[in-house]
Amino acid sequence: MKYDVIPNSLFIKNRKKFMAQMLPKSIAVFNSNDVYPIGADSTMPFEQHRDIFYLSGADQEETILLLFPEALDKKHREILFVRETNAHIAVWEGEKLTKSRATEISGIETIYWLGDFDKVFFDVMTEANTIYFNTNEHYRQAVETQTREDRFIQKCKLQFPAHQYAKSNPILQEIRGLKEPEELALMQTACNITEKGFRRLLSFVQPGVWEHEIEAELLHEFVRNKSKGFAYTPIIASGNNANVLHYVENNRECKSGDLILMDVAAEYANYSSDLSRTIPVSGKFTARQKEVYSSVLRVKNEATKMLVPGTIWAEYHKEVGKLMTSELIGLGLLDKADIQNEDPDWPAYKKYFMHGTSHHIGLNTHDYGALKTPMKANMVFTVEPGIYIPNEKMGIRLEDDVVIQEKGAPFNLMANIPIEIEEIESLMNS
């Protein structure tokens, strides 16, 4: 892996938090992701399942984690199964985890080869009453393919029909939403790499540059700083492209006088950052662009102040909607009649700001984390208001990643990334 070694103390803590919430005489199993085929002998680059990585640090395919806090044999209370390596695999595919290396990374003493799983699993299941299945219950999940977890669950239910079943997801939603100091440090690194990429392109952008050339500049800077690359598919939307919220073609020429909305960020050690900035192709904002930009920035700054312990996510979005409504009236985009006649289920401001303001971020860009209960310290949220005006061929979104604190305003992991109009213009013209 490109990233520096992560202390296994993080994964030891994470497992303890999970096991503390398990039912008596229960086992939890976590599978790595598949390597997904493209066609012929080609595959997509491997991406580890974030749950097994969170609990073990194992960043390799064909890996299984088993947790059984009450196993009669103490060595079976935590087990990591990894793919057996040999000299042939080392030549063709490179280094794979040895048993000793797997222990160093995870802090788990008992390491078995994957071929031993069925035998060991049967043995421990004779001692257990309940098995935790790791189903995906994220509020935005849209899984259309069968995963290794799905196949394991099907097989397990057939083999052990008398056991009780439980869900690991509610535990993970709770504990993954609260970041440990080591995780915050990794996320800060991801944000710092993103900053380097953004600063690089401020001196690069000018009329005639193509969106994909900007993408290439960012990727260069991210990878040279130990990132795999983008944390999510990059959005580099110039002119009216910015009014397509998930515009990812990045194939247009950037024209003089237009703005470029960029929703682009680096990952580091599987942790995401998530940045949005909007800059002028020509290096100078027009008066109207400044006016709209300033409105978005004011909403972002005021929304950020609301991210404190005790805030309810749904209520927070309603308050942000009120802020945005006021700004849109000031911009002449809404009037009092629009507000009086609005649909309560789709307020008038949604015409120009149709997406949410904040989501959890961490190992996933849209990360696990409690949303229906009050916010807590050490949760990390994005703050990303926007105003989209197709009639003016303008879309502006600004976004930072912030950590909720015990007291006071949240800590901005992206505080060093330019956002003020004057600084952006100065850097683009220096």
Secondary structure, DSSP 4 states (H G I P E B T S, - for coil): --SPPPPTHHHHHHHHHHHTTSPTTEEEEEEPPPPPEEETTEEPPP---HHHHHHH---SSS-EEEE-TT-SSGGGSEEEEEPPP-HHHHHHH-----HHHHHHHH--SEEEEGGGHHHHHHHHHTT-SEEEE-----TT----S--HHHHHHHHHHHH-TTSEEEESHHHHHHHHTS--HHHHHHHHHHHHHHHHHHHHHHTT--TT-BHHHHHHHHHHHHHTTT--SBSS--EEEEGGGGGSTT-----SBPPTT-EEEEE--BEETTEE---EEEEETTSS--HHHHHHHHHHHHHHHHHHHT-STT--HHHHHHHHHHHHHHHHHHTTS--HHHHHT-BTTB-GGGGT--S-S--B-SSSSS-----SS---TT-EEEE--EEEEGGGTEEEE-BEEEE--SSSSPEETTTTS--SHHHHHHHHT-
